[in-house]
């Protein structure tokens, strides 16, 4: 099930028993008990937002001489 699934689209017994893990703290919560999906509550939602806004999250990257920008080769100059 997708973490942002609308519990109103699920049968009552399925929505009541659907347990998910918070995307921030990994604490389990019941789908219908949180309006802050995919987080268990407002605190985890705010902490995650803070991490994005302060650029604490980032994509991994390689750095080193082989990944440095280099000057273009002169072989394409037609001068």
mmCIF file of the N, C-alpha and C atoms, coordinates in Angstrom:
data_MODEL
# 
_entry.id   MODEL 
# 
loop_
_atom_site.group_PDB 
_atom_site.id 
_atom_site.type_symbol 
_atom_site.label_atom_id 
_atom_site.label_alt_id 
_atom_site.label_comp_id 
_atom_site.label_asym_id 
_atom_site.label_entity_id 
_atom_site.label_seq_id 
_atom_site.pdbx_PDB_ins_code 
_atom_site.Cartn_x 
_atom_site.Cartn_y 
_atom_site.Cartn_z 
_atom_site.occupancy 
_atom_site.B_iso_or_equiv 
_atom_site.pdbx_formal_charge 
_atom_site.auth_seq_id 
_atom_site.auth_comp_id 
_atom_site.auth_asym_id 
_atom_site.auth_atom_id 
_atom_site.pdbx_PDB_model_num 
ATOM 1   N N  . UNK A 1 1  ? 0.845   -1.175 0.000   1.00 0.00 ? 1  UNK A N  1 
ATOM 2   C CA . UNK A 1 1  ? 0.000   0.000  0.000   1.00 0.00 ? 1  UNK A CA 1 
ATOM 3   C C  . UNK A 1 1  ? 0.888   1.234  0.000   1.00 0.00 ? 1  UNK A C  1 
ATOM 4   N N  . UNK A 1 2  ? 0.491   2.229  -0.713  1.00 0.00 ? 2  UNK A N  1 
ATOM 5   C CA . UNK A 1 2  ? 1.229   3.488  -0.776  1.00 0.00 ? 2  UNK A CA 1 
ATOM 6   C C  . UNK A 1 2  ? 1.030   4.263  0.517   1.00 0.00 ? 2  UNK A C  1 
ATOM 7   N N  . UNK A 1 3  ? 2.098   4.888  1.017   1.00 0.00 ? 3  UNK A N  1 
ATOM 8   C CA . UNK A 1 3  ? 2.039   5.581  2.308   1.00 0.00 ? 3  UNK A CA 1 
ATOM 9   C C  . UNK A 1 3  ? 1.041   6.735  2.311   1.00 0.00 ? 3  UNK A C  1 
ATOM 10  N N  . UNK A 1 4  ? 0.760   7.311  1.159   1.00 0.00 ? 4  UNK A N  1 
ATOM 11  C CA . UNK A 1 4  ? -0.179  8.425  1.095   1.00 0.00 ? 4  UNK A CA 1 
ATOM 12  C C  . UNK A 1 4  ? -1.578  7.986  0.690   1.00 0.00 ? 4  UNK A C  1 
ATOM 13  N N  . UNK A 1 5  ? -1.865  6.707  0.819   1.00 0.00 ? 5  UNK A N  1 
ATOM 14  C CA . UNK A 1 5  ? -3.183  6.200  0.465   1.00 0.00 ? 5  UNK A CA 1 
ATOM 15  C C  . UNK A 1 5  ? -4.246  6.874  1.320   1.00 0.00 ? 5  UNK A C  1 
ATOM 16  N N  . UNK A 1 6  ? -5.360  7.166  0.703   1.00 0.00 ? 6  UNK A N  1 
ATOM 17  C CA . UNK A 1 6  ? -6.473  7.789  1.404   1.00 0.00 ? 6  UNK A CA 1 
ATOM 18  C C  . UNK A 1 6  ? -7.237  6.704  2.159   1.00 0.00 ? 6  UNK A C  1 
ATOM 19  N N  . UNK A 1 7  ? -7.281  6.786  3.483   1.00 0.00 ? 7  UNK A N  1 
ATOM 20  C CA . UNK A 1 7  ? -7.980  5.741  4.236   1.00 0.00 ? 7  UNK A CA 1 
ATOM 21  C C  . UNK A 1 7  ? -9.463  5.675  3.916   1.00 0.00 ? 7  UNK A C  1 
ATOM 22  N N  . UNK A 1 8  ? -10.031 6.744  3.372   1.00 0.00 ? 8  UNK A N  1 
ATOM 23  C CA . UNK A 1 8  ? -11.446 6.736  3.003   1.00 0.00 ? 8  UNK A CA 1 
ATOM 24  C C  . UNK A 1 8  ? -11.702 5.852  1.792   1.00 0.00 ? 8  UNK A C  1 
ATOM 25  N N  . UNK A 1 9  ? -10.649 5.539  1.030   1.00 0.00 ? 9  UNK A N  1 
ATOM 26  C CA . UNK A 1 9  ? -10.795 4.680  -0.139  1.00 0.00 ? 9  UNK A CA 1 
ATOM 27  C C  . UNK A 1 9  ? -10.693 3.203  0.211   1.00 0.00 ? 9  UNK A C  1 
ATOM 28  N N  . UNK A 1 10 ? -10.404 2.896  1.465   1.00 0.00 ? 10 UNK A N  1 
ATOM 29  C CA . UNK A 1 10 ? -10.235 1.515  1.892   1.00 0.00 ? 10 UNK A CA 1 
ATOM 30  C C  . UNK A 1 10 ? -11.442 1.061  2.700   1.00 0.00 ? 10 UNK A C  1 
ATOM 31  N N  . UNK A 1 11 ? -11.737 -0.239 2.653   1.00 0.00 ? 11 UNK A N  1 
ATOM 32  C CA . UNK A 1 11 ? -12.803 -0.746 3.515   1.00 0.00 ? 11 UNK A CA 1 
ATOM 33  C C  . UNK A 1 11 ? -12.459 -0.470 4.977   1.00 0.00 ? 11 UNK A C  1 
ATOM 34  N N  . UNK A 1 12 ? -13.462 -0.241 5.810   1.00 0.00 ? 12 UNK A N  1 
ATOM 35  C CA . UNK A 1 12 ? -13.266 0.145  7.201   1.00 0.00 ? 12 UNK A CA 1 
ATOM 36  C C  . UNK A 1 12 ? -12.337 -0.749 7.982   1.00 0.00 ? 12 UNK A C  1 
ATOM 37  N N  . UNK A 1 13 ? -12.502 -2.067 7.859   1.00 0.00 ? 13 UNK A N  1 
ATOM 38  C CA . UNK A 1 13 ? -11.660 -2.973 8.639   1.00 0.00 ? 13 UNK A CA 1 
ATOM 39  C C  . UNK A 1 13 ? -10.207 -2.951 8.159   1.00 0.00 ? 13 UNK A C  1 
ATOM 40  N N  . UNK A 1 14 ? -9.981  -2.727 6.876   1.00 0.00 ? 14 UNK A N  1 
ATOM 41  C CA . UNK A 1 14 ? -8.621  -2.660 6.343   1.00 0.00 ? 14 UNK A CA 1 
ATOM 42  C C  . UNK A 1 14 ? -7.949  -1.375 6.814   1.00 0.00 ? 14 UNK A C  1 
ATOM 43  N N  . UNK A 1 15 ? -8.645  -0.241 6.725   1.00 0.00 ? 15 UNK A N  1 
ATOM 44  C CA . UNK A 1 15 ? -8.077  1.041  7.145   1.00 0.00 ? 15 UNK A CA 1 
ATOM 45  C C  . UNK A 1 15 ? -7.775  1.047  8.640   1.00 0.00 ? 15 UNK A C  1 
ATOM 46  N N  . UNK A 1 16 ? -8.618  0.415  9.453   1.00 0.00 ? 16 UNK A N  1 
ATOM 47  C CA . UNK A 1 16 ? -8.421  0.391  10.897  1.00 0.00 ? 16 UNK A CA 1 
ATOM 48  C C  . UNK A 1 16 ? -7.224  -0.468 11.299  1.00 0.00 ? 16 UNK A C  1 
ATOM 49  N N  . UNK A 1 17 ? -6.893  -1.458 10.479  1.00 0.00 ? 17 UNK A N  1 
ATOM 50  C CA . UNK A 1 17 ? -5.827  -2.382 10.859  1.00 0.00 ? 17 UNK A CA 1 
ATOM 51  C C  . UNK A 1 17 ? -4.536  -2.157 10.065  1.00 0.00 ? 17 UNK A C  1 
ATOM 52  N N  . UNK A 1 18 ? -4.527  -1.203 9.146   1.00 0.00 ? 18 UNK A N  1 
ATOM 53  C CA . UNK A 1 18 ? -3.344  -0.971 8.336   1.00 0.00 ? 18 UNK A CA 1 
ATOM 54  C C  . UNK A 1 18 ? -2.297  -0.227 9.151   1.00 0.00 ? 18 UNK A C  1 
ATOM 55  N N  . UNK A 1 19 ? -1.186  -0.898 9.395   1.00 0.00 ? 19 UNK A N  1 
ATOM 56  C CA . UNK A 1 19 ? -0.104  -0.321 10.175  1.00 0.00 ? 19 UNK A CA 1 
ATOM 57  C C  . UNK A 1 19 ? 1.044   0.062  9.245   1.00 0.00 ? 19 UNK A C  1 
ATOM 58  N N  . UNK A 1 20 ? 1.537   1.271  9.422   1.00 0.00 ? 20 UNK A N  1 
ATOM 59  C CA . UNK A 1 20 ? 2.644   1.775  8.628   1.00 0.00 ? 20 UNK A CA 1 
ATOM 60  C C  . UNK A 1 20 ? 3.770   2.189  9.557   1.00 0.00 ? 20 UNK A C  1 
ATOM 61  N N  . UNK A 1 21 ? 4.940   2.446  9.008   1.00 0.00 ? 21 UNK A N  1 
ATOM 62  C CA . UNK A 1 21 ? 6.052   2.973  9.795   1.00 0.00 ? 21 UNK A CA 1 
ATOM 63  C C  . UNK A 1 21 ? 6.278   4.417  9.399   1.00 0.00 ? 21 UNK A C  1 
ATOM 64  N N  . UNK A 1 22 ? 6.504   5.258  10.393  1.00 0.00 ? 22 UNK A N  1 
ATOM 65  C CA . UNK A 1 22 ? 6.773   6.671  10.171  1.00 0.00 ? 22 UNK A CA 1 
ATOM 66  C C  . UNK A 1 22 ? 8.034   6.812  9.319   1.00 0.00 ? 22 UNK A C  1 
ATOM 67  N N  . UNK A 1 23 ? 7.987   7.690  8.334   1.00 0.00 ? 23 UNK A N  1 
ATOM 68  C CA . UNK A 1 23 ? 9.135   7.904  7.458   1.00 0.00 ? 23 UNK A CA 1 
ATOM 69  C C  . UNK A 1 23 ? 10.296  8.580  8.161   1.00 0.00 ? 23 UNK A C  1 
ATOM 70  N N  . UNK A 1 24 ? 10.052  9.192  9.310   1.00 0.00 ? 24 UNK A N  1 
ATOM 71  C CA . UNK A 1 24 ? 11.120  9.891  10.018  1.00 0.00 ? 24 UNK A CA 1 
ATOM 72  C C  . UNK A 1 24 ? 11.681  9.061  11.174  1.00 0.00 ? 24 UNK A C  1 
ATOM 73  N N  . UNK A 1 25 ? 10.804  8.604  12.068  1.00 0.00 ? 25 UNK A N  1 
ATOM 74  C CA . UNK A 1 25 ? 11.286  7.908  13.279  1.00 0.00 ? 25 UNK A CA 1 
ATOM 75  C C  . UNK A 1 25 ? 11.094  6.393  13.215  1.00 0.00 ? 25 UNK A C  1 
ATOM 76  N N  . UNK A 1 26 ? 10.412  5.902  12.202  1.00 0.00 ? 26 UNK A N  1 
ATOM 77  C CA . UNK A 1 26 ? 10.145  4.474  11.990  1.00 0.00 ? 26 UNK A CA 1 
ATOM 78  C C  . UNK A 1 26 ? 9.209   3.876  13.039  1.00 0.00 ? 26 UNK A C  1 
ATOM 79  N N  . UNK A 1 27 ? 8.549   4.711  13.830  1.00 0.00 ? 27 UNK A N  1 
ATOM 80  C CA . UNK A 1 27 ? 7.578   4.223  14.806  1.00 0.00 ? 27 UNK A CA 1 
ATOM 81  C C  . UNK A 1 27 ? 6.327   3.756  14.061  1.00 0.00 ? 27 UNK A C  1 
ATOM 82  N N  . UNK A 1 28 ? 5.782   2.598  14.407  1.00 0.00 ? 28 UNK A N  1 
ATOM 83  C CA . UNK A 1 28 ? 4.560   2.143  13.739  1.00 0.00 ? 28 UNK A CA 1 
ATOM 84  C C  . UNK A 1 28 ? 3.356   2.993  14.149  1.00 0.00 ? 28 UNK A C  1 
ATOM 85  N N  . UNK A 1 29 ? 2.461   3.208  13.209  1.00 0.00 ? 29 UNK A N  1 
ATOM 86  C CA . UNK A 1 29 ? 1.206   3.916  13.487  1.00 0.00 ? 29 UNK A CA 1 
ATOM 87  C C  . UNK A 1 29 ? 0.117   3.354  12.594  1.00 0.00 ? 29 UNK A C  1 
ATOM 88  N N  . UNK A 1 30 ? -1.119  3.509  13.022  1.00 0.00 ? 30 UNK A N  1 
ATOM 89  C CA . UNK A 1 30 ? -2.270  3.023  12.258  1.00 0.00 ? 30 UNK A CA 1 
ATOM 90  C C  . UNK A 1 30 ? -2.670  4.098  11.256  1.00 0.00 ? 30 UNK A C  1 
ATOM 91  N N  . UNK A 1 31 ? -2.925  3.678  10.042  1.00 0.00 ? 31 UNK A N  1 
ATOM 92  C CA . UNK A 1 31 ? -3.228  4.580  8.939   1.00 0.00 ? 31 UNK A CA 1 
ATOM 93  C C  . UNK A 1 31 ? -4.277  5.624  9.286   1.00 0.00 ? 31 UNK A C  1 
ATOM 94  N N  . UNK A 1 32 ? -5.333  5.219  9.944   1.00 0.00 ? 32 UNK A N  1 
ATOM 95  C CA . UNK A 1 32 ? -6.426  6.149  10.234  1.00 0.00 ? 32 UNK A CA 1 
ATOM 96  C C  . UNK A 1 32 ? -6.151  7.045  11.431  1.00 0.00 ? 32 UNK A C  1 
ATOM 97  N N  . UNK A 1 33 ? -5.050  6.819  12.157  1.00 0.00 ? 33 UNK A N  1 
ATOM 98  C CA . UNK A 1 33 ? -4.765  7.611  13.344  1.00 0.00 ? 33 UNK A CA 1 
ATOM 99  C C  . UNK A 1 33 ? -3.827  8.784  13.076  1.00 0.00 ? 33 UNK A C  1 
ATOM 100 N N  . UNK A 1 34 ? -3.405  8.986  11.838  1.00 0.00 ? 34 UNK A N  1 
ATOM 101 C CA . UNK A 1 34 ? -2.498  10.083 11.538  1.00 0.00 ? 34 UNK A CA 1 
ATOM 102 C C  . UNK A 1 34 ? -2.966  10.826 10.297  1.00 0.00 ? 34 UNK A C  1 
ATOM 103 N N  . UNK A 1 35 ? -3.110  12.127 10.448  1.00 0.00 ? 35 UNK A N  1 
ATOM 104 C CA . UNK A 1 35 ? -3.419  12.957 9.280   1.00 0.00 ? 35 UNK A CA 1 
ATOM 105 C C  . UNK A 1 35 ? -2.139  13.557 8.719   1.00 0.00 ? 35 UNK A C  1 
ATOM 106 N N  . UNK A 1 36 ? -1.004  13.090 9.209   1.00 0.00 ? 36 UNK A N  1 
ATOM 107 C CA . UNK A 1 36 ? 0.300   13.618 8.803   1.00 0.00 ? 36 UNK A CA 1 
ATOM 108 C C  . UNK A 1 36 ? 1.091   12.596 7.990   1.00 0.00 ? 36 UNK A C  1 
ATOM 109 N N  . UNK A 1 37 ? 0.404   11.670 7.339   1.00 0.00 ? 37 UNK A N  1 
ATOM 110 C CA . UNK A 1 37 ? 1.065   10.640 6.551   1.00 0.00 ? 37 UNK A CA 1 
ATOM 111 C C  . UNK A 1 37 ? 2.049   11.252 5.573   1.00 0.00 ? 37 UNK A C  1 
ATOM 112 N N  . UNK A 1 38 ? 3.228   10.693 5.411   1.00 0.00 ? 38 UNK A N  1 
ATOM 113 C CA . UNK A 1 38 ? 3.729   9.400  5.860   1.00 0.00 ? 38 UNK A CA 1 
ATOM 114 C C  . UNK A 1 38 ? 4.414   9.454  7.216   1.00 0.00 ? 38 UNK A C  1 
ATOM 115 N N  . UNK A 1 39 ? 4.096   10.441 8.017   1.00 0.00 ? 39 UNK A N  1 
ATOM 116 C CA . UNK A 1 39 ? 4.687   10.592 9.345   1.00 0.00 ? 39 UNK A CA 1 
ATOM 117 C C  . UNK A 1 39 ? 3.657   10.206 10.406  1.00 0.00 ? 39 UNK A C  1 
ATOM 118 N N  . UNK A 1 40 ? 4.156   9.848  11.589  1.00 0.00 ? 40 UNK A N  1 
ATOM 119 C CA . UNK A 1 40 ? 3.247   9.431  12.660  1.00 0.00 ? 40 UNK A CA 1 
ATOM 120 C C  . UNK A 1 40 ? 2.548   10.624 13.301  1.00 0.00 ? 40 UNK A C  1 
ATOM 121 N N  . UNK A 1 41 ? 3.092   11.809 13.180  1.00 0.00 ? 41 UNK A N  1 
ATOM 122 C CA . UNK A 1 41 ? 2.480   12.985 13.776  1.00 0.00 ? 41 UNK A CA 1 
ATOM 123 C C  . UNK A 1 41 ? 3.147   14.272 13.302  1.00 0.00 ? 41 UNK A C  1 
ATOM 124 N N  . UNK A 1 42 ? 2.675   15.398 13.829  1.00 0.00 ? 42 UNK A N  1 
ATOM 125 C CA . UNK A 1 42 ? 3.183   16.694 13.376  1.00 0.00 ? 42 UNK A CA 1 
ATOM 126 C C  . UNK A 1 42 ? 4.655   16.931 13.723  1.00 0.00 ? 42 UNK A C  1 
ATOM 127 N N  . UNK A 1 43 ? 5.131   16.366 14.841  1.00 0.00 ? 43 UNK A N  1 
ATOM 128 C CA . UNK A 1 43 ? 6.522   16.585 15.226  1.00 0.00 ? 43 UNK A CA 1 
ATOM 129 C C  . UNK A 1 43 ? 7.477   16.000 14.182  1.00 0.00 ? 43 UNK A C  1 
ATOM 130 N N  . UNK A 1 44 ? 7.263   14.762 13.781  1.00 0.00 ? 44 UNK A N  1 
ATOM 131 C CA . UNK A 1 44 ? 8.126   14.130 12.779  1.00 0.00 ? 44 UNK A CA 1 
ATOM 132 C C  . UNK A 1 44 ? 8.005   14.846 11.437  1.00 0.00 ? 44 UNK A C  1 
ATOM 133 N N  . UNK A 1 45 ? 6.807   15.297 11.115  1.00 0.00 ? 45 UNK A N  1 
ATOM 134 C CA . UNK A 1 45 ? 6.605   16.032 9.868   1.00 0.00 ? 45 UNK A CA 1 
ATOM 135 C C  . UNK A 1 45 ? 7.426   17.328 9.872   1.00 0.00 ? 45 UNK A C  1 
ATOM 136 N N  . UNK A 1 46 ? 7.403   18.054 10.982  1.00 0.00 ? 46 UNK A N  1 
ATOM 137 C CA . UNK A 1 46 ? 8.152   19.306 11.084  1.00 0.00 ? 46 UNK A CA 1 
ATOM 138 C C  . UNK A 1 46 ? 9.665   19.069 11.099  1.00 0.00 ? 46 UNK A C  1 
ATOM 139 N N  . UNK A 1 47 ? 10.104  18.034 11.794  1.00 0.00 ? 47 UNK A N  1 
ATOM 140 C CA . UNK A 1 47 ? 11.538  17.727 11.826  1.00 0.00 ? 47 UNK A CA 1 
ATOM 141 C C  . UNK A 1 47 ? 12.054  17.364 10.437  1.00 0.00 ? 47 UNK A C  1 
ATOM 142 N N  . UNK A 1 48 ? 11.267  16.622 9.689   1.00 0.00 ? 48 UNK A N  1 
ATOM 143 C CA . UNK A 1 48 ? 11.657  16.265 8.327   1.00 0.00 ? 48 UNK A CA 1 
ATOM 144 C C  . UNK A 1 48 ? 11.714  17.507 7.439   1.00 0.00 ? 48 UNK A C  1 
ATOM 145 N N  . UNK A 1 49 ? 10.724  18.378 7.566   1.00 0.00 ? 49 UNK A N  1 
ATOM 146 C CA . UNK A 1 49 ? 10.708  19.617 6.788   1.00 0.00 ? 49 UNK A CA 1 
ATOM 147 C C  . UNK A 1 49 ? 11.927  20.474 7.126   1.00 0.00 ? 49 UNK A C  1 
ATOM 148 N N  . UNK A 1 50 ? 12.258  20.561 8.422   1.00 0.00 ? 50 UNK A N  1 
ATOM 149 C CA . UNK A 1 50 ? 13.437  21.328 8.837   1.00 0.00 ? 50 UNK A CA 1 
ATOM 150 C C  . UNK A 1 50 ? 14.702  20.787 8.174   1.00 0.00 ? 50 UNK A C  1 
ATOM 151 N N  . UNK A 1 51 ? 14.817  19.467 8.108   1.00 0.00 ? 51 UNK A N  1 
ATOM 152 C CA . UNK A 1 51 ? 15.997  18.875 7.481   1.00 0.00 ? 51 UNK A CA 1 
ATOM 153 C C  . UNK A 1 51 ? 16.088  19.220 5.998   1.00 0.00 ? 51 UNK A C  1 
ATOM 154 N N  . UNK A 1 52 ? 14.962  19.282 5.311   1.00 0.00 ? 52 UNK A N  1 
ATOM 155 C CA . UNK A 1 52 ? 14.980  19.680 3.903   1.00 0.00 ? 52 UNK A CA 1 
ATOM 156 C C  . UNK A 1 52 ? 15.346  21.152 3.764   1.00 0.00 ? 52 UNK A C  1 
ATOM 157 N N  . UNK A 1 53 ? 14.750  22.004 4.599   1.00 0.00 ? 53 UNK A N  1 
ATOM 158 C CA . UNK A 1 53 ? 14.974  23.445 4.473   1.00 0.00 ? 53 UNK A CA 1 
ATOM 159 C C  . UNK A 1 53 ? 16.385  23.862 4.858   1.00 0.00 ? 53 UNK A C  1 
ATOM 160 N N  . UNK A 1 54 ? 17.009  23.139 5.782   1.00 0.00 ? 54 UNK A N  1 
ATOM 161 C CA . UNK A 1 54 ? 18.385  23.465 6.174   1.00 0.00 ? 54 UNK A CA 1 
ATOM 162 C C  . UNK A 1 54 ? 19.403  22.690 5.340   1.00 0.00 ? 54 UNK A C  1 
ATOM 163 N N  . UNK A 1 55 ? 18.915  21.983 4.336   1.00 0.00 ? 55 UNK A N  1 
ATOM 164 C CA . UNK A 1 55 ? 19.743  21.190 3.426   1.00 0.00 ? 55 UNK A CA 1 
ATOM 165 C C  . UNK A 1 55 ? 20.561  20.129 4.147   1.00 0.00 ? 55 UNK A C  1 
ATOM 166 N N  . UNK A 1 56 ? 19.990  19.590 5.224   1.00 0.00 ? 56 UNK A N  1 
ATOM 167 C CA . UNK A 1 56 ? 20.634  18.474 5.915   1.00 0.00 ? 56 UNK A CA 1 
ATOM 168 C C  . UNK A 1 56 ? 20.551  17.194 5.092   1.00 0.00 ? 56 UNK A C  1 
ATOM 169 N N  . UNK A 1 57 ? 19.529  17.091 4.261   1.00 0.00 ? 57 UNK A N  1 
ATOM 170 C CA . UNK A 1 57 ? 19.396  15.956 3.366   1.00 0.00 ? 57 UNK A CA 1 
ATOM 171 C C  . UNK A 1 57 ? 20.099  16.310 2.062   1.00 0.00 ? 57 UNK A C  1 
ATOM 172 N N  . UNK A 1 58 ? 20.647  15.325 1.428   1.00 0.00 ? 58 UNK A N  1 
ATOM 173 C CA . UNK A 1 58 ? 21.288  15.547 0.136   1.00 0.00 ? 58 UNK A CA 1 
ATOM 174 C C  . UNK A 1 58 ? 21.494  14.230 -0.581  1.00 0.00 ? 58 UNK A C  1 
ATOM 175 N N  . UNK A 1 59 ? 21.795  14.330 -1.830  1.00 0.00 ? 59 UNK A N  1 
ATOM 176 C CA . UNK A 1 59 ? 22.066  13.143 -2.616  1.00 0.00 ? 59 UNK A CA 1 
ATOM 177 C C  . UNK A 1 59 ? 23.549  12.815 -2.519  1.00 0.00 ? 59 UNK A C  1 
ATOM 178 N N  . UNK A 1 60 ? 23.882  11.538 -2.448  1.00 0.00 ? 60 UNK A N  1 
ATOM 179 C CA . UNK A 1 60 ? 25.295  11.174 -2.387  1.00 0.00 ? 60 UNK A CA 1 
ATOM 180 C C  . UNK A 1 60 ? 25.991  11.537 -3.695  1.00 0.00 ? 60 UNK A C  1 
ATOM 181 N N  . UNK A 1 61 ? 27.227  11.939 -3.599  1.00 0.00 ? 61 UNK A N  1 
ATOM 182 C CA . UNK A 1 61 ? 27.989  12.263 -4.803  1.00 0.00 ? 61 UNK A CA 1 
ATOM 183 C C  . UNK A 1 61 ? 29.447  11.903 -4.590  1.00 0.00 ? 61 UNK A C  1 
ATOM 184 N N  . UNK A 1 62 ? 30.117  11.696 -5.682  1.00 0.00 ? 62 UNK A N  1 
ATOM 185 C CA . UNK A 1 62 ? 31.533  11.367 -5.662  1.00 0.00 ? 62 UNK A CA 1 
ATOM 186 C C  . UNK A 1 62 ? 32.310  12.647 -5.897  1.00 0.00 ? 62 UNK A C  1 
ATOM 187 N N  . UNK A 1 63 ? 33.378  12.827 -5.170  1.00 0.00 ? 63 UNK A N  1 
ATOM 188 C CA . UNK A 1 63 ? 34.251  13.951 -5.459  1.00 0.00 ? 63 UNK A CA 1 
ATOM 189 C C  . UNK A 1 63 ? 35.677  13.438 -5.512  1.00 0.00 ? 63 UNK A C  1 
ATOM 190 N N  . UNK A 1 64 ? 36.400  13.937 -6.418  1.00 0.00 ? 64 UNK A N  1 
ATOM 191 C CA . UNK A 1 64 ? 37.777  13.522 -6.608  1.00 0.00 ? 64 UNK A CA 1 
ATOM 192 C C  . UNK A 1 64 ? 38.253  14.003 -7.952  1.00 0.00 ? 64 UNK A C  1 
ATOM 193 N N  . UNK A 1 65 ? 39.503  13.750 -8.276  1.00 0.00 ? 65 UNK A N  1 
ATOM 194 C CA . UNK A 1 65 ? 40.052  14.276 -9.523  1.00 0.00 ? 65 UNK A CA 1 
ATOM 195 C C  . UNK A 1 65 ? 39.310  13.782 -10.762 1.00 0.00 ? 65 UNK A C  1 
ATOM 196 N N  . UNK A 1 66 ? 38.824  12.542 -10.735 1.00 0.00 ? 66 UNK A N  1 
ATOM 197 C CA . UNK A 1 66 ? 38.137  12.023 -11.923 1.00 0.00 ? 66 UNK A CA 1 
ATOM 198 C C  . UNK A 1 66 ? 36.738  12.619 -12.096 1.00 0.00 ? 66 UNK A C  1 
ATOM 199 N N  . UNK A 1 67 ? 36.232  13.294 -11.083 1.00 0.00 ? 67 UNK A N  1 
ATOM 200 C CA . UNK A 1 67 ? 34.909  13.889 -11.162 1.00 0.00 ? 67 UNK A CA 1 
ATOM 201 C C  . UNK A 1 67 ? 34.958  15.406 -11.268 1.00 0.00 ? 67 UNK A C  1 
ATOM 202 N N  . UNK A 1 68 ? 36.133  15.968 -11.388 1.00 0.00 ? 68 UNK A N  1 
ATOM 203 C CA . UNK A 1 68 ? 36.276  17.413 -11.516 1.00 0.00 ? 68 UNK A CA 1 
ATOM 204 C C  . UNK A 1 68 ? 35.969  17.835 -12.955 1.00 0.00 ? 68 UNK A C  1 
ATOM 205 N N  . UNK A 1 69 ? 35.433  19.035 -13.091 1.00 0.00 ? 69 UNK A N  1 
ATOM 206 C CA . UNK A 1 69 ? 35.222  19.576 -14.431 1.00 0.00 ? 69 UNK A CA 1 
ATOM 207 C C  . UNK A 1 69 ? 36.578  19.878 -15.044 1.00 0.00 ? 69 UNK A C  1 
ATOM 208 N N  . UNK A 1 70 ? 36.708  19.593 -16.304 1.00 0.00 ? 70 UNK A N  1 
ATOM 209 C CA . UNK A 1 70 ? 37.972  19.843 -16.987 1.00 0.00 ? 70 UNK A CA 1 
ATOM 210 C C  . UNK A 1 70 ? 37.739  20.791 -18.140 1.00 0.00 ? 70 UNK A C  1 
ATOM 211 N N  . UNK A 1 71 ? 38.817  21.350 -18.625 1.00 0.00 ? 71 UNK A N  1 
ATOM 212 C CA . UNK A 1 71 ? 38.734  22.226 -19.794 1.00 0.00 ? 71 UNK A CA 1 
ATOM 213 C C  . UNK A 1 71 ? 38.420  21.360 -21.007 1.00 0.00 ? 71 UNK A C  1 
ATOM 214 N N  . UNK A 1 72 ? 37.646  21.878 -21.951 1.00 0.00 ? 72 UNK A N  1 
ATOM 215 C CA . UNK A 1 72 ? 37.346  21.091 -23.155 1.00 0.00 ? 72 UNK A CA 1 
ATOM 216 C C  . UNK A 1 72 ? 38.606  20.830 -23.966 1.00 0.00 ? 72 UNK A C  1 
ATOM 217 N N  . UNK A 1 73 ? 38.596  19.708 -24.644 1.00 0.00 ? 73 UNK A N  1 
ATOM 218 C CA . UNK A 1 73 ? 39.729  19.371 -25.513 1.00 0.00 ? 73 UNK A CA 1 
ATOM 219 C C  . UNK A 1 73 ? 39.768  20.315 -26.693 1.00 0.00 ? 73 UNK A C  1 
ATOM 220 N N  . UNK A 1 74 ? 40.970  20.596 -27.193 1.00 0.00 ? 74 UNK A N  1 
ATOM 221 C CA . UNK A 1 74 ? 41.134  21.473 -28.341 1.00 0.00 ? 74 UNK A CA 1 
ATOM 222 C C  . UNK A 1 74 ? 40.931  20.740 -29.661 1.00 0.00 ? 74 UNK A C  1 
ATOM 223 N N  . UNK A 1 75 ? 40.671  19.441 -29.630 1.00 0.00 ? 75 UNK A N  1 
ATOM 224 C CA . UNK A 1 75 ? 40.574  18.683 -30.869 1.00 0.00 ? 75 UNK A CA 1 
ATOM 225 C C  . UNK A 1 75 ? 39.372  19.095 -31.721 1.00 0.00 ? 75 UNK A C  1 
ATOM 226 N N  . UNK A 1 76 ? 38.418  19.795 -31.141 1.00 0.00 ? 76 UNK A N  1 
ATOM 227 C CA . UNK A 1 76 ? 37.246  20.192 -31.915 1.00 0.00 ? 76 UNK A CA 1 
ATOM 228 C C  . UNK A 1 76 ? 37.374  21.615 -32.454 1.00 0.00 ? 76 UNK A C  1 
ATOM 229 N N  . UNK A 1 77 ? 38.458  22.312 -32.119 1.00 0.00 ? 77 UNK A N  1 
ATOM 230 C CA . UNK A 1 77 ? 38.667  23.657 -32.661 1.00 0.00 ? 77 UNK A CA 1 
ATOM 231 C C  . UNK A 1 77 ? 39.090  23.565 -34.111 1.00 0.00 ? 77 UNK A C  1 
ATOM 232 N N  . UNK A 1 78 ? 38.462  24.387 -34.948 1.00 0.00 ? 78 UNK A N  1 
ATOM 233 C CA . UNK A 1 78 ? 38.789  24.357 -36.373 1.00 0.00 ? 78 UNK A CA 1 
ATOM 234 C C  . UNK A 1 78 ? 39.549  25.614 -36.768 1.00 0.00 ? 78 UNK A C  1 
ATOM 235 N N  . UNK A 1 79 ? 40.314  26.178 -35.900 1.00 0.00 ? 79 UNK A N  1 
ATOM 236 C CA . UNK A 1 79 ? 41.031  27.423 -36.186 1.00 0.00 ? 79 UNK A CA 1 
ATOM 237 C C  . UNK A 1 79 ? 42.212  27.242 -37.060 1.00 0.00 ? 79 UNK A C  1 
# 
